[in-house]
């Protein structure tokens, strides 16, 4: 009887060990290897992209501040101000979504595709609004965005 | 306004230089962890979060000029 109980206990322990080993193996299989060269390259690229996007974001913030000041001073009308701020809100939402996708990307193609969306949106914002705000302080700030985007392009 | 722009331009130019230095640093055998990526993501996300908040506030002001609810 005791022997049977011991055998049963041994069987339970063996089964548990086997289950644990199996789950550990499946975890190791599912989780990407962090030293994988492609993952390392993706991470390095992601960090560089984030730095460039951070610079573009700071420049865009400056543009927003100047535009608000000009609107408050009466230089920019309500319609233009509303349209521009709506566009900035949309851009910020799109960029933030793209940044999350870049953060979780583990392979270069998905990283590059997402980055392309960010670049296209920021470039479109600049080409649309740079002529509208020509001869204002917004121009130089938009030029800084172009410079940072050029850096992003060079990373690709 | 001009002084503000010059300061902003210098600050952004400094960041660009830092970025190029960063590229050179990554050329060696540095192993990047997910924490590095997450920290860089937080820095990149911050200005866009502020832009979105400020744009919403400006649009609210336009749609509700008197400030009454």
Backbone of each chain as ProteinMPNN parsed JSONL, in Angstrom:
{"seq_chain_A": "XXXXXXXXXXXXXXXXXXXXXXXXXXXXXXXXXXXXXXXXXXXXXXXXXXXXXXXXXXXXXXXXXXXXXXXXXXXXXXXXXXXXXXXXXXXXXXXXXXXXXXXXXXXXXXXXXXXXXXXXXXXXXXXXXXXXXXXXXXXXXXXXXXXXXXXXXXXX", "coords_chain_A": {"N_chain_A": [[0.835, -1.215, 0.0], [1.876, 1.235, 0.92], [4.023, 1.353, -0.802], [2.615, 1.578, -3.193], [1.461, 4.073, -2.878], [3.762, 5.627, -2.773], [4.729, 5.179, -5.345], [2.675, 6.341, -6.805], [2.92, 8.991, -5.979], [5.461, 9.511, -6.968], [4.924, 9.295, -9.659], [3.218, 11.464, -10.028], [4.965, 13.57, -9.437], [6.807, 13.204, -11.484], [5.195, 13.656, -13.704], [4.541, 16.336, -13.277], [7.058, 17.517, -13.443], [7.634, 16.934, -16.078], [5.645, 18.429, -17.368], [6.379, 21.006, -16.586], [8.903, 21.181, -17.776], [8.155, 20.981, -20.422], [6.579, 23.316, -20.756], [8.513, 25.22, -20.289], [10.205, 24.777, -22.435], [8.495, 25.414, -24.561], [8.117, 28.126, -24.074], [10.666, 29.101, -24.509], [10.838, 28.61, -27.186], [8.853, 30.224, -28.29], [9.495, 32.824, -27.475], [11.439, 35.411, -28.897], [14.946, 35.158, -29.583], [17.042, 37.321, -27.879], [19.626, 37.964, -28.646], [19.752, 37.474, -31.279], [20.952, 38.38, -34.44], [19.33, 39.857, -36.24], [17.296, 40.826, -34.628], [18.794, 42.407, -32.889], [19.759, 44.284, -34.729], [17.355, 45.391, -35.54], [16.518, 46.547, -33.131], [18.534, 48.462, -32.711], [18.129, 50.111, -34.895], [15.525, 50.906, -34.342], [15.906, 52.441, -32.002], [17.436, 54.547, -33.029], [15.61, 55.617, -34.835], [13.621, 56.446, -33.051], [15.011, 58.498, -31.747], [15.349, 60.335, -33.826], [12.662, 60.851, -34.44], [11.901, 61.966, -32.063], [13.271, 64.394, -32.156], [12.002, 65.532, -34.382], [9.482, 65.724, -33.261], [9.922, 67.575, -31.188], [10.512, 69.82, -32.709], [8.103, 70.117, -34.041], [6.488, 70.704, -31.917], [7.451, 73.21, -31.268], [6.637, 74.565, -33.557], [3.879, 74.386, -33.174], [3.588, 75.944, -30.826], [4.401, 78.485, -31.743], [2.463, 78.938, -33.71], [0.143, 79.048, -32.154], [0.721, 81.299, -30.601], [0.761, 83.234, -32.612], [-1.86, 83.103, -33.479], [-3.17, 83.936, -31.147], [-2.253, 86.529, -31.134], [-3.641, 87.542, -33.191], [-2.77, 87.315, -35.787], [-3.184, 85.021, -37.213], [-6.106, 83.57, -38.511], [-9.221, 82.23, -37.071], [-10.235, 80.002, -38.504], [-8.046, 78.967, -39.997], [-6.381, 78.41, -37.836], [-7.9, 76.479, -36.445], [-8.031, 74.419, -38.372], [-5.335, 73.811, -38.653], [-4.597, 72.979, -36.047], [-6.255, 70.77, -35.806], [-5.149, 69.158, -37.732], [-2.629, 68.802, -36.633], [-3.323, 67.36, -34.35], [-4.306, 64.981, -35.489], [-1.986, 64.097, -36.759], [-0.293, 63.709, -34.554], [-1.643, 61.63, -33.263], [-1.457, 59.594, -35.178], [1.34, 59.3, -35.415], [1.982, 58.497, -32.806], [0.688, 56.013, -32.667], [2.135, 54.66, -34.62], [4.646, 54.694, -33.423], [4.323, 52.929, -31.309], [4.007, 50.589, -32.745], [6.526, 50.415, -33.913], [8.034, 50.091, -31.646], [7.348, 47.527, -30.816], [8.157, 46.007, -32.893], [9.896, 43.251, -34.293], [11.244, 42.536, -36.474], [13.037, 43.729, -39.341], [11.607, 44.474, -41.838], [8.899, 45.071, -41.021], [9.37, 47.163, -39.317], [10.452, 49.121, -41.043], [8.299, 49.564, -42.787], [6.401, 50.736, -41.085], [7.768, 53.005, -40.283], [7.903, 54.351, -42.672], [5.276, 55.237, -42.974], [5.137, 57.155, -40.932], [7.06, 59.016, -41.827], [5.947, 59.794, -44.294], [3.608, 61.042, -43.43], [4.557, 63.219, -41.828], [6.073, 64.578, -43.707], [4.112, 65.302, -45.536], [2.615, 67.016, -43.944], [4.426, 69.073, -43.644], [4.832, 69.946, -46.354], [2.293, 70.82, -46.935], [1.803, 72.882, -45.098], [4.064, 74.605, -44.927], [4.176, 76.521, -47.144], [1.86, 77.994, -46.505], [2.519, 79.228, -44.138], [4.595, 80.823, -44.854], [7.302, 83.177, -44.631], [7.132, 83.463, -41.885], [8.015, 82.661, -38.437], [7.53, 80.003, -38.34], [8.418, 78.729, -40.569], [11.379, 78.228, -40.383], [11.295, 76.34, -38.288], [9.86, 74.238, -39.392], [11.705, 73.539, -41.263], [13.635, 72.36, -39.679], [12.351, 70.037, -39.001], [12.387, 68.799, -41.479], [15.139, 68.377, -41.707], [15.596, 66.512, -39.652], [14.052, 64.438, -40.591], [15.439, 63.799, -42.863], [17.668, 62.65, -41.771], [16.493, 60.374, -40.691], [15.76, 59.104, -43.038], [18.289, 58.524, -44.034], [19.056, 56.51, -42.368], [17.52, 54.379, -43.135]], "CA_chain_A": [[0.0, 0.0, 0.0], [2.798, 2.372, 1.012], [4.763, 1.366, -2.068], [1.706, 2.081, -4.241], [1.337, 5.522, -2.671], [5.043, 6.232, -3.176], [4.776, 5.113, -6.812], [1.721, 7.341, -7.31], [3.538, 10.3, -5.745], [6.584, 9.635, -7.919], [4.322, 9.503, -10.976], [2.727, 12.856, -10.05], [6.152, 14.445, -9.515], [7.373, 13.028, -12.825], [4.293, 14.329, -14.651], [4.682, 17.789, -13.069], [8.361, 17.907, -13.985], [7.527, 16.868, -17.533], [4.826, 19.587, -17.784], [7.214, 22.214, -16.406], [9.95, 21.169, -18.81], [7.492, 21.233, -21.706], [6.202, 24.732, -20.84], [9.763, 26.008, -20.404], [10.685, 24.626, -23.811], [7.623, 26.171, -25.473], [8.409, 29.553, -23.861], [11.94, 29.388, -25.182], [10.612, 28.569, -28.626], [8.01, 31.349, -28.709], [10.147, 34.117, -27.217], [12.589, 35.56, -29.791], [16.267, 35.226, -28.958], [17.434, 38.74, -27.906], [20.937, 38.195, -29.274], [19.574, 37.23, -32.714], [21.481, 39.583, -35.109], [18.279, 40.681, -36.846], [16.619, 41.526, -33.528], [19.718, 43.462, -32.457], [19.771, 45.325, -35.766], [16.036, 46.039, -35.466], [16.5, 47.395, -31.939], [19.413, 49.616, -32.931], [17.431, 50.979, -35.845], [14.36, 51.473, -33.637], [16.39, 53.492, -31.095], [17.821, 55.688, -33.88], [14.367, 56.206, -35.357], [12.977, 57.154, -31.938], [15.746, 59.749, -31.502], [15.017, 61.262, -34.915], [11.252, 61.235, -34.291], [11.869, 62.865, -30.894], [13.696, 65.715, -32.654], [10.898, 66.037, -35.209], [8.397, 66.057, -32.331], [10.279, 68.83, -30.505], [10.365, 70.889, -33.7], [6.668, 70.283, -34.285], [5.964, 71.362, -30.725], [7.819, 74.621, -31.435], [5.729, 75.074, -34.587], [2.558, 74.541, -32.551], [3.656, 77.081, -29.904], [4.451, 79.719, -32.541], [1.164, 79.111, -34.372], [-0.813, 79.472, -31.115], [1.052, 82.693, -30.257], [0.34, 84.081, -33.734], [-3.323, 83.144, -33.441], [-3.538, 84.787, -30.004], [-1.925, 87.916, -31.491], [-4.561, 87.958, -34.253], [-2.134, 87.206, -37.112], [-3.775, 83.848, -37.879], [-7.554, 83.549, -38.232], [-9.745, 81.053, -36.361], [-10.412, 78.844, -39.4], [-6.703, 78.414, -40.248], [-5.91, 77.874, -36.551], [-8.647, 75.242, -36.173], [-7.612, 73.399, -39.342], [-3.953, 73.424, -38.357], [-4.563, 72.209, -34.789], [-6.888, 69.472, -36.097], [-4.153, 68.383, -38.481], [-1.582, 68.426, -35.668], [-3.886, 66.31, -33.493], [-4.335, 63.75, -36.289], [-0.583, 63.671, -36.959], [0.218, 63.198, -33.278], [-2.27, 60.315, -33.017], [-0.882, 58.631, -36.135], [2.748, 59.055, -35.057], [2.022, 57.735, -31.55], [0.335, 54.628, -32.998], [3.275, 54.098, -35.354], [5.758, 54.501, -32.47], [4.042, 51.684, -30.573], [4.296, 49.484, -33.682], [7.988, 50.332, -34.061], [8.558, 49.586, -30.366], [7.121, 46.083, -30.688], [8.645, 45.314, -34.097], [11.057, 42.384, -34.064], [11.896, 42.305, -37.763], [13.284, 44.974, -40.073], [10.592, 44.917, -42.807], [7.745, 45.694, -40.364], [9.883, 48.433, -38.784], [10.601, 50.063, -42.151], [6.961, 49.92, -43.292], [5.772, 51.66, -40.138], [8.513, 54.261, -40.348], [7.52, 55.004, -43.921], [4.0, 55.917, -42.711], [5.463, 58.347, -40.128], [7.767, 59.963, -42.688], [5.005, 60.34, -45.283], [2.68, 61.968, -42.764], [5.258, 64.446, -41.422], [6.472, 65.286, -44.93], [2.888, 65.897, -46.076], [2.295, 68.152, -43.063], [5.357, 70.161, -43.975], [4.59, 70.486, -47.704], [0.996, 71.498, -46.922], [1.752, 74.098, -44.273], [5.209, 75.525, -45.073], [3.808, 77.692, -47.952], [0.834, 78.8, -45.817], [3.159, 80.017, -43.087], [5.834, 81.412, -45.394], [7.686, 84.464, -44.028], [6.9, 83.492, -40.436], [9.019, 81.859, -37.725], [7.162, 78.594, -38.488], [9.249, 78.202, -41.66], [12.621, 77.582, -39.903], [10.996, 75.157, -37.462], [9.502, 73.157, -40.318], [12.97, 73.124, -41.898], [14.302, 71.454, -38.739], [11.669, 68.738, -39.155], [12.928, 68.207, -42.713], [16.501, 67.907, -41.421], [15.55, 65.278, -38.856], [13.511, 63.384, -41.464], [16.522, 63.396, -43.765], [18.489, 61.722, -40.987], [15.741, 59.112, -40.63], [15.888, 58.5, -44.371], [19.645, 57.998, -44.207], [19.157, 55.282, -41.576], [16.814, 53.297, -43.866]], "C_chain_A": [[0.872, 1.269, 0.0], [3.572, 2.529, -0.294], [3.931, 1.963, -3.202], [1.578, 3.599, -4.155], [2.596, 6.25, -3.141], [5.138, 6.271, -4.694], [3.876, 6.185, -7.421], [2.302, 8.755, -7.17], [4.67, 10.552, -6.736], [6.06, 9.947, -9.314], [3.84, 10.953, -11.134], [3.892, 13.821, -10.212], [6.739, 14.407, -10.92], [6.538, 13.787, -13.863], [4.438, 15.839, -14.548], [5.983, 18.291, -13.689], [8.312, 17.967, -15.504], [6.75, 18.08, -18.064], [5.637, 20.875, -17.717], [8.26, 22.332, -17.513], [9.366, 21.527, -20.169], [7.144, 22.715, -21.861], [7.44, 25.618, -20.98], [10.295, 25.963, -21.826], [9.839, 25.455, -24.767], [7.847, 27.672, -25.329], [9.667, 29.954, -24.63], [11.76, 29.424, -26.692], [9.863, 29.815, -29.089], [8.718, 32.696, -28.553], [11.362, 34.287, -28.14], [13.899, 35.706, -29.023], [16.793, 36.664, -29.038], [18.793, 39.008, -28.549], [20.923, 37.876, -30.77], [20.025, 38.497, -33.454], [20.4, 40.472, -35.705], [17.512, 41.466, -35.776], [17.494, 42.673, -33.025], [19.723, 44.622, -33.441], [18.455, 46.114, -35.733], [15.984, 46.996, -34.283], [17.355, 48.646, -32.124], [18.734, 50.631, -33.847], [16.245, 51.672, -35.162], [14.792, 52.621, -32.728], [16.779, 54.737, -31.894], [16.588, 56.397, -34.426], [13.68, 57.013, -34.26], [13.672, 58.487, -31.666], [15.391, 60.792, -32.567], [13.573, 61.761, -34.789], [11.091, 62.182, -33.099], [12.245, 64.286, -31.316], [12.589, 66.343, -33.503], [9.741, 66.488, -34.314], [8.663, 67.367, -31.612], [10.097, 70.008, -31.451], [8.89, 71.177, -33.959], [5.989, 70.986, -33.11], [6.242, 72.87, -30.794], [6.894, 75.284, -32.461], [4.351, 75.344, -33.976], [2.516, 75.764, -31.63], [3.6, 78.401, -30.676], [3.085, 79.996, -33.172], [0.116, 79.605, -33.368], [-0.571, 80.943, -30.744], [0.567, 83.642, -31.356], [-1.182, 84.19, -33.792], [-3.808, 84.058, -32.314], [-3.285, 86.264, -30.312], [-2.817, 88.427, -32.63], [-3.98, 87.862, -35.653], [-2.735, 86.042, -37.908], [-5.255, 83.776, -37.484], [-7.994, 82.223, -37.598], [-9.823, 79.807, -37.24], [-9.061, 78.159, -39.646], [-6.175, 77.741, -38.977], [-6.579, 76.529, -36.256], [-8.199, 74.107, -37.084], [-6.22, 72.872, -38.991], [-3.88, 72.563, -37.089], [-5.212, 70.837, -34.97], [-5.88, 68.562, -36.79], [-3.021, 67.909, -37.545], [-2.051, 67.28, -34.767], [-3.885, 64.968, -34.219], [-2.924, 63.192, -36.463], [-0.035, 63.046, -35.68], [-0.344, 61.811, -32.984], [-1.621, 59.249, -33.9], [0.554, 58.274, -35.751], [2.834, 58.2, -33.789], [1.673, 56.259, -31.781], [1.514, 53.941, -33.683], [4.444, 53.81, -34.404], [5.572, 53.218, -31.667], [4.374, 50.483, -31.464], [5.807, 49.299, -33.86], [8.603, 49.712, -32.801], [8.44, 48.062, -30.272], [7.643, 45.294, -31.893], [9.872, 44.465, -33.778], [11.825, 42.114, -35.357], [11.972, 43.604, -38.557], [12.178, 45.389, -41.055], [9.407, 45.622, -42.155], [8.133, 47.064, -39.794], [9.922, 49.503, -39.884], [9.25, 50.509, -42.696], [6.292, 50.953, -42.394], [6.45, 53.027, -40.193], [8.12, 55.057, -41.588], [6.227, 55.808, -43.735], [4.251, 57.221, -41.945], [6.087, 59.419, -41.021], [6.805, 60.616, -43.678], [4.076, 61.361, -44.639], [3.344, 63.282, -42.398], [5.675, 65.268, -42.646], [5.264, 65.999, -45.535], [2.473, 67.129, -45.261], [3.156, 69.358, -43.431], [5.046, 70.78, -45.338], [3.253, 71.238, -47.763], [1.097, 72.863, -46.244], [2.929, 75.06, -44.416], [4.841, 76.72, -45.963], [2.792, 78.603, -47.25], [1.452, 79.714, -44.766], [4.501, 80.592, -43.551], [6.044, 82.792, -44.77], [7.306, 84.587, -42.547], [7.983, 82.624, -39.783], [8.73, 80.366, -37.845], [8.037, 77.93, -39.559], [10.521, 77.506, -41.18], [12.361, 76.316, -39.084], [10.625, 73.964, -38.344], [10.748, 72.632, -41.036], [13.737, 72.159, -41.0], [13.668, 70.058, -38.821], [12.216, 68.027, -40.394], [14.31, 67.613, -42.454], [16.471, 66.59, -40.655], [15.008, 64.123, -39.692], [14.573, 62.876, -42.432], [17.44, 62.398, -43.059], [17.809, 60.352, -40.917], [15.888, 58.356, -41.951], [17.257, 57.846, -44.551], [19.848, 56.704, -43.421], [18.558, 54.1, -42.353], [17.718, 52.526, -44.821]], "O_chain_A": [[0.662, 2.21, -0.766], [3.756, 3.628, -0.818], [4.422, 2.721, -4.038], [1.581, 4.311, -5.159], [2.543, 7.295, -3.788], [5.572, 7.269, -5.269], [4.235, 6.845, -8.396], [2.206, 9.587, -8.072], [4.82, 11.651, -7.27], [6.645, 10.737, -10.055], [4.011, 11.582, -12.179], [3.834, 14.76, -11.006], [7.12, 15.437, -11.477], [7.064, 14.452, -14.756], [4.459, 16.546, -15.555], [6.021, 19.324, -14.358], [8.845, 18.879, -16.136], [7.131, 18.683, -19.068], [5.606, 21.709, -18.621], [8.475, 23.394, -18.096], [9.967, 22.256, -20.957], [7.364, 23.311, -22.915], [7.425, 26.625, -21.689], [10.773, 26.965, -22.359], [10.364, 26.115, -25.664], [7.78, 28.413, -26.31], [9.719, 30.988, -25.296], [12.443, 30.172, -27.392], [10.178, 30.394, -30.129], [8.565, 33.59, -29.385], [12.229, 33.413, -28.175], [13.941, 36.305, -27.949], [16.975, 37.186, -30.138], [19.084, 40.135, -28.949], [21.945, 37.989, -31.446], [19.542, 39.585, -33.142], [20.522, 41.697, -35.686], [17.13, 42.616, -35.989], [17.003, 43.772, -32.767], [19.695, 45.788, -33.047], [18.444, 47.336, -35.879], [15.478, 48.112, -34.398], [16.954, 49.746, -31.745], [18.764, 51.838, -33.604], [15.994, 52.859, -35.374], [14.129, 53.658, -32.681], [16.482, 55.857, -31.479], [16.534, 57.626, -34.473], [13.212, 58.126, -34.501], [13.012, 59.488, -31.386], [15.166, 61.963, -32.262], [13.295, 62.942, -35.002], [10.254, 63.085, -33.12], [11.619, 65.256, -30.89], [12.28, 67.527, -33.364], [9.103, 67.506, -34.578], [7.755, 68.18, -31.438], [9.595, 71.061, -31.058], [8.482, 72.332, -34.079], [5.045, 71.756, -33.287], [5.397, 73.69, -30.434], [6.431, 76.407, -32.266], [3.738, 76.383, -34.223], [1.55, 76.526, -31.641], [2.855, 79.313, -30.318], [2.607, 81.13, -33.172], [-0.698, 80.472, -33.687], [-1.511, 81.724, -30.593], [0.032, 84.714, -31.073], [-1.723, 85.247, -34.117], [-4.733, 84.85, -32.497], [-3.999, 87.14, -29.825], [-2.755, 89.602, -32.992], [-4.623, 88.282, -36.615], [-2.783, 86.085, -39.137], [-5.614, 83.9, -36.313], [-7.254, 81.239, -37.589], [-9.52, 78.701, -36.794], [-8.94, 76.941, -39.521], [-5.601, 76.653, -39.028], [-5.917, 75.566, -35.869], [-8.009, 72.976, -36.635], [-5.961, 71.669, -39.024], [-3.187, 71.545, -37.061], [-4.778, 69.856, -34.365], [-5.77, 67.374, -36.487], [-2.532, 66.784, -37.65], [-1.293, 66.36, -34.46], [-3.512, 63.944, -33.647], [-2.692, 61.99, -36.335], [0.604, 61.994, -35.713], [0.374, 60.927, -32.518], [-1.282, 58.159, -33.441], [0.938, 57.104, -35.758], [3.658, 57.289, -33.706], [2.273, 55.369, -31.18], [1.85, 52.798, -33.373], [5.145, 52.809, -34.558], [6.535, 52.508, -31.379], [4.943, 49.493, -31.004], [6.3, 48.174, -33.946], [9.549, 48.928, -32.869], [9.315, 47.394, -29.721], [7.579, 44.065, -31.912], [10.778, 44.912, -33.075], [12.913, 41.539, -35.338], [11.094, 44.461, -38.461], [11.838, 46.571, -41.1], [8.946, 46.647, -42.656], [7.33, 47.997, -39.789], [9.484, 50.636, -39.682], [9.065, 51.679, -43.028], [5.696, 51.918, -42.872], [5.791, 54.066, -40.155], [8.019, 56.284, -41.549], [6.092, 56.912, -44.263], [3.663, 58.256, -42.256], [5.691, 60.583, -40.976], [6.836, 61.83, -43.881], [3.789, 62.408, -45.219], [2.773, 64.349, -42.625], [5.634, 66.498, -42.621], [5.363, 67.14, -45.986], [2.04, 68.141, -45.812], [2.681, 70.491, -43.515], [5.001, 72.004, -45.465], [3.098, 72.177, -48.544], [0.563, 73.86, -46.731], [2.801, 76.23, -44.056], [5.156, 77.85, -45.592], [2.851, 79.826, -47.38], [0.977, 80.825, -44.532], [5.412, 80.814, -42.753], [5.085, 83.482, -44.425], [7.175, 85.695, -42.026], [8.756, 81.95, -40.463], [9.577, 79.544, -37.496], [8.355, 76.743, -39.476], [10.747, 76.341, -41.508], [13.11, 75.343, -39.175], [11.023, 72.83, -38.077], [10.839, 71.451, -41.373], [14.409, 71.25, -41.488], [14.355, 69.042, -38.725], [12.476, 66.824, -40.371], [14.624, 66.511, -42.904], [17.221, 65.665, -40.965], [15.433, 62.978, -39.536], [14.61, 61.695, -42.777], [17.923, 61.438, -43.66], [18.454, 59.313, -41.063], [16.108, 57.145, -41.977], [17.377, 56.768, -45.134], [20.709, 55.894, -43.766], [19.03, 52.968, -42.241], [17.262, 51.601, -45.492]]}, "seq_chain_B": "XXXXXXXXXXXXXXXXXXXXXXXXXXXXXXXXXXXXXXXXXXXXXXXXXXXXXXXXXXXXXXXXXXXXX", "coords_chain_B": {"N_chain_B": [[10.687, 86.509, -30.008], [12.469, 85.768, -32.114], [14.834, 85.242, -30.688], [13.932, 83.118, -29.186], [13.532, 81.254, -31.196], [16.157, 80.903, -32.105], [17.358, 79.753, -29.867], [15.848, 77.393, -29.751], [16.601, 76.243, -32.179], [19.374, 75.84, -31.779], [19.275, 74.023, -29.676], [17.988, 71.863, -30.926], [19.812, 71.313, -32.939], [21.961, 70.469, -31.405], [20.867, 68.125, -30.424], [20.746, 66.668, -32.791], [23.479, 66.317, -33.343], [24.154, 64.741, -31.134], [22.706, 62.543, -31.805], [24.026, 61.57, -34.087], [26.422, 60.912, -32.883], [25.515, 58.88, -31.302], [24.911, 56.987, -33.238], [27.447, 56.263, -34.053], [28.366, 55.093, -31.744], [26.76, 52.828, -31.596], [27.907, 51.3, -33.469], [29.807, 49.631, -32.411], [30.113, 46.6, -30.398], [27.773, 46.81, -28.771], [25.102, 45.486, -26.909], [21.733, 45.769, -27.295], [18.983, 46.059, -25.139], [15.464, 45.306, -24.599], [14.653, 47.217, -22.842], [16.224, 49.458, -23.397], [15.118, 50.155, -25.842], [12.479, 50.692, -25.077], [12.846, 52.925, -23.404], [13.826, 54.84, -25.218], [11.609, 54.987, -26.855], [9.71, 56.138, -25.102], [10.787, 58.724, -24.824], [10.518, 59.642, -27.448], [7.795, 59.575, -27.791], [6.78, 61.422, -25.981], [6.815, 64.327, -26.843], [4.807, 64.237, -28.815], [2.591, 63.433, -27.43], [2.198, 65.669, -25.835], [1.706, 67.55, -27.855], [-0.712, 66.599, -28.904], [-2.399, 66.889, -26.654], [-2.341, 69.66, -26.315], [-3.348, 70.546, -28.755], [-5.947, 69.563, -28.601], [-6.875, 71.12, -26.463], [-6.744, 73.683, -27.617], [-8.597, 73.417, -29.697], [-10.885, 72.98, -28.209], [-11.112, 75.469, -27.02], [-11.681, 77.012, -29.261], [-14.136, 75.947, -30.046], [-15.627, 76.52, -27.892], [-15.773, 79.39, -27.017], [-16.438, 81.127, -24.877], [-15.766, 79.746, -22.646], [-17.576, 78.462, -21.064], [-19.164, 75.489, -19.84]], "CA_chain_B": [[10.378, 85.385, -30.887], [13.673, 85.355, -32.833], [15.742, 84.632, -29.706], [13.321, 81.825, -28.865], [13.789, 80.36, -32.339], [17.593, 80.585, -32.14], [17.596, 78.79, -28.773], [15.249, 76.113, -30.169], [17.422, 75.688, -33.271], [20.626, 75.347, -31.189], [18.935, 72.823, -28.902], [17.705, 70.773, -31.862], [21.071, 70.97, -33.62], [22.724, 69.681, -30.427], [20.279, 66.784, -30.395], [21.159, 65.992, -34.039], [24.88, 65.909, -33.157], [24.116, 63.624, -30.185], [22.164, 61.393, -32.523], [25.096, 61.03, -34.921], [27.368, 60.283, -31.962], [24.832, 57.641, -30.922], [25.066, 56.028, -34.346], [28.824, 55.783, -34.016], [28.49, 54.239, -30.572], [26.106, 51.561, -31.874], [28.695, 50.524, -34.427], [30.572, 48.603, -31.702], [29.34, 45.404, -30.054], [26.773, 47.049, -27.737], [23.874, 44.696, -27.017], [20.594, 46.572, -26.859], [17.886, 45.293, -24.552], [14.141, 45.902, -24.847], [14.553, 48.395, -21.962], [16.792, 50.579, -24.168], [14.121, 50.507, -26.867], [11.324, 51.286, -24.383], [13.22, 54.259, -22.923], [13.881, 55.718, -26.399], [10.212, 55.161, -27.291], [9.059, 57.096, -24.194], [11.283, 60.062, -25.178], [9.96, 60.034, -28.755], [6.338, 59.709, -27.666], [6.426, 62.55, -25.108], [6.383, 65.564, -27.507], [3.558, 64.034, -29.555], [1.518, 63.401, -26.425], [1.952, 67.067, -25.462], [1.107, 68.211, -29.027], [-2.116, 66.159, -28.967], [-3.128, 67.514, -25.534], [-2.44, 71.097, -26.556], [-4.25, 70.73, -29.895], [-7.312, 69.345, -28.077], [-7.213, 72.295, -25.654], [-6.975, 74.804, -28.544], [-9.854, 73.158, -30.407], [-11.943, 73.203, -27.211], [-11.239, 76.928, -26.856], [-12.351, 77.517, -30.467], [-15.528, 75.493, -30.063], [-16.305, 77.01, -26.69], [-15.003, 80.618, -26.769], [-16.741, 81.752, -23.578], [-15.212, 78.932, -21.571], [-18.619, 77.827, -20.272], [-19.299, 74.072, -20.224]], "C_chain_B": [[11.632, 84.852, -31.586], [14.645, 84.661, -31.887], [15.258, 83.238, -29.342], [13.641, 80.791, -29.95], [15.249, 79.935, -32.396], [17.919, 79.545, -31.078], [17.066, 77.406, -29.172], [16.101, 75.437, -31.236], [18.729, 75.107, -32.733], [20.373, 74.034, -30.438], [18.698, 71.631, -29.823], [18.962, 70.337, -32.614], [21.946, 70.114, -32.707], [22.21, 68.243, -30.391], [20.687, 65.982, -31.632], [22.591, 65.464, -33.925], [24.945, 64.697, -32.231], [23.657, 62.346, -30.879], [23.229, 60.735, -33.398], [26.152, 60.328, -34.066], [26.813, 58.922, -31.545], [24.992, 56.575, -31.981], [26.456, 55.418, -34.317], [28.999, 54.794, -32.868], [27.892, 52.849, -30.849], [26.906, 50.689, -32.846], [29.516, 49.447, -33.722], [29.626, 47.468, -31.267], [28.289, 45.583, -28.969], [25.53, 46.181, -27.97], [22.73, 45.52, -26.447], [19.495, 45.673, -26.31], [16.571, 45.987, -24.901], [13.963, 47.16, -23.999], [15.118, 49.64, -22.655], [15.752, 51.098, -25.155], [12.943, 51.229, -26.214], [11.627, 52.709, -23.912], [13.246, 55.26, -24.082], [12.478, 56.003, -26.905], [9.496, 56.211, -26.415], [9.477, 58.535, -24.527], [10.668, 60.558, -26.478], [8.476, 60.327, -28.65], [5.933, 60.999, -26.942], [6.011, 63.825, -25.861], [5.058, 65.425, -28.252], [2.353, 63.944, -28.62], [1.148, 64.837, -26.036], [1.27, 67.822, -26.607], [-0.384, 67.875, -29.092], [-2.937, 66.847, -27.868], [-3.37, 69.001, -25.802], [-3.406, 71.395, -27.706], [-5.705, 70.569, -29.442], [-7.774, 70.578, -27.294], [-7.53, 73.49, -26.553], [-8.304, 74.639, -29.273], [-11.046, 73.358, -29.468], [-12.204, 74.696, -27.039], [-12.0, 77.535, -28.036], [-13.824, 77.178, -30.465], [-16.335, 76.043, -28.896], [-15.626, 78.303, -26.24], [-15.226, 81.246, -25.398], [-16.144, 80.996, -22.405], [-16.258, 78.29, -20.686], [-18.812, 76.383, -20.741], [-20.463, 73.81, -21.189]], "O_chain_B": [[11.843, 83.641, -31.649], [15.216, 83.624, -32.225], [16.046, 82.303, -29.205], [13.967, 79.637, -29.67], [15.562, 78.781, -32.689], [18.649, 78.586, -31.331], [17.728, 76.389, -28.968], [16.302, 74.223, -31.21], [19.157, 74.033, -33.155], [21.138, 73.076, -30.546], [19.15, 70.521, -29.54], [19.155, 69.154, -32.892], [22.588, 69.163, -33.154], [22.98, 67.284, -30.337], [20.942, 64.78, -31.548], [22.894, 64.344, -34.337], [25.682, 63.746, -32.491], [24.131, 61.245, -30.598], [23.332, 59.51, -33.452], [26.704, 59.299, -34.456], [27.549, 57.94, -31.45], [25.187, 55.4, -31.669], [26.627, 54.218, -34.527], [29.693, 53.786, -33.004], [28.427, 51.832, -30.407], [26.622, 49.504, -33.02], [29.89, 48.453, -34.345], [28.483, 47.395, -31.719], [27.936, 44.612, -28.301], [24.98, 46.142, -29.07], [22.747, 45.917, -25.282], [19.125, 44.669, -26.918], [16.56, 47.102, -25.424], [13.219, 48.065, -24.376], [14.57, 50.735, -22.524], [15.535, 52.303, -25.287], [12.467, 52.244, -26.722], [10.776, 53.594, -24.006], [12.756, 56.382, -23.955], [12.18, 57.118, -27.332], [8.769, 57.062, -26.927], [8.652, 59.449, -24.518], [10.336, 61.736, -26.609], [7.957, 61.214, -29.328], [4.895, 61.593, -27.237], [4.95, 64.373, -25.56], [4.275, 66.373, -28.318], [1.24, 64.33, -28.979], [-0.027, 65.184, -25.921], [0.372, 68.632, -26.374], [-1.216, 68.756, -29.308], [-4.04, 67.329, -28.125], [-4.455, 69.525, -25.55], [-4.175, 72.355, -27.654], [-6.58, 71.336, -29.845], [-8.912, 71.025, -27.439], [-8.477, 74.23, -26.287], [-9.048, 75.604, -29.447], [-12.094, 73.85, -29.888], [-13.349, 75.135, -26.927], [-12.833, 78.426, -27.871], [-14.664, 78.001, -30.829], [-17.566, 76.031, -28.912], [-14.971, 78.322, -25.198], [-14.308, 81.831, -24.823], [-16.027, 81.533, -21.304], [-15.927, 77.652, -19.687], [-18.637, 76.092, -21.925], [-20.689, 72.668, -21.589]]}, "name": "protein", "num_of_chains": 2, "seq": "XXXXXXXXXXXXXXXXXXXXXXXXXXXXXXXXXXXXXXXXXXXXXXXXXXXXXXXXXXXXXXXXXXXXXXXXXXXXXXXXXXXXXXXXXXXXXXXXXXXXXXXXXXXXXXXXXXXXXXXXXXXXXXXXXXXXXXXXXXXXXXXXXXXXXXXXXXXXXXXXXXXXXXXXXXXXXXXXXXXXXXXXXXXXXXXXXXXXXXXXXXXXXXXXXXXXXXXXXXXXXXXXX"}
